[in-house]
Amino acid sequence: MDEKNSKINAVNIIKNQKYAVIATQGLDELYTTLIAYYSTDDIKNIYFVTSKRSKKYRYLLNNPNVSLLIDDRKNKSSDILNATAITAIGQAFEIKYNLSKIINLYINKHPKLKKFIESPESVLIEIKVDKYIIVNNFQNKNIINL
């Protein structure tokens, strides 16, 4: 896959996948967990909801730098050659503005999480993505700088 098609494919994956693995960093350890996310059409921002009691939220308060892994694997042995893995690198912050618009878009993508997002214990987090690193065909790497 050439660079242009690789980037088009990556944008489609980012916009259409529902889940990603987020990596956060505490004082003494790295932590990864699965999140349900929503991406803006320009892929510059990614949103997710978390509990104020979660480890990732506590870590984000102290260190906003995050990494996300978004991929299209099917859990087959052929994935090592055929899957696309995308790493998003950026900073995450709790947001308190424009909430209703973003929450509605998020709920449209994740309707089963409506109660969770409406809980007083939940917060909406925005990741401002600096760049995406795309790996496909096992070792083919491209970068989208934002």
Stockholm file with secondary structure:
# STOCKHOLM 1.0

chainA/1-146         MDEKNSKINAVNIIKNQKYAVIATQGLDELYTTLIAYYSTDDIKNIYFVTSKRSKKYRYLLNNPNVSLLIDDRKNKSSDILNATAITAIGQAFEIKYNLSKIINLYINKHPKLKKFIESPESVLIEIKVDKYIIVNNFQNKNIINL
#=GR chainA/1-146 SS CCHHHHHHHHHHHHHHCCEEEEEEECSSCEEEEEEEEEECTTSSEEEEEEETTSHHHHHHHHCCEEEEEEECCCSSTTHHHHCCEEEEEEEEEECCSSHHHHHHHHHHHCGGGHHHHHSTTEEEEEEEEEEEEEEETTTEEEEEEC
#=GC SS_cons         CCHHHHHHHHHHHHHHCCEEEEEEECSSCEEEEEEEEEECTTSSEEEEEEETTSHHHHHHHHCCEEEEEEECCCSSTTHHHHCCEEEEEEEEEECCSSHHHHHHHHHHHCGGGHHHHHSTTEEEEEEEEEEEEEEETTTEEEEEEC
//
